[in-house]
Amino acid sequence: MDLSIENKISLLKKTLNSIKRKSLEKKVLEIIKIKKENFKKLIYHLKSIDPKNLLKKGFTILFSEKEDSIILSSKSVFKNQKIYALLHDGKIKLTVEDIYGKK
């Protein structure tokens, strides 16, 4: 009779361990799913602010040809200065003819 009780206890422990393992596996899979979704959102966000993707939307980045630096203000360029514009599919060399808004 003691053997039967021990067998039942052993079977009960195995069953409980199996239930715990399945529950743990389910929780881990849920966490992995959430992490994957967050990762996809992060990738989407990073792609949306990637300058190369912004250029595809019609934006351009202006560079000073001499210093090879980004032009951030009309105050940093002068008449007849050589600059270039970076577009999504290449560069355009330009010469400044006039400057509006510069004070």
QUICOR-V775967 format. One record per residue. RES is the residue in one small letter. SS is DSSP state (@ for helix, = for strand, . for the rest). Layout:
# QUICOR-V775967
res & ss
RES & SS
RES & SS
This chain:
# QUICOR-V775967
res & ss
m & .
d & @
l & @
s & @
i & @
e & @
n & @
k & @
i & @
s & @
l & @
l & @
k & @
k & @
t & @
l & @
n & @
s & @
i & @
k & @
r & @
k & @
s & @
l & @
e & @
k & @
k & @
v & @
l & @
e & @
i & @
i & @
k & @
i & @
k & @
k & @
e & @
n & @
f & @
k & @
k & @
l & @
i & @
y & @
h & @
l & @
k & @
s & @
i & @
d & .
p & @
k & @
n & @
l & @
l & @
k & .
k & .
g & .
f & .
t & .
i & =
l & =
f & =
s & =
e & .
k & .
e & .
d & .
s & =
i & =
i & .
l & .
s & .
s & @
k & @
s & @
v & .
f & .
k & .
n & .
q & .
k & =
i & =
y & =
a & =
l & =
l & =
h & .
d & .
g & =
k & =
i & =
k & =
l & =
t & =
v & .
e & .
d & .
i & .
y & .
g & .
k & .
k & .
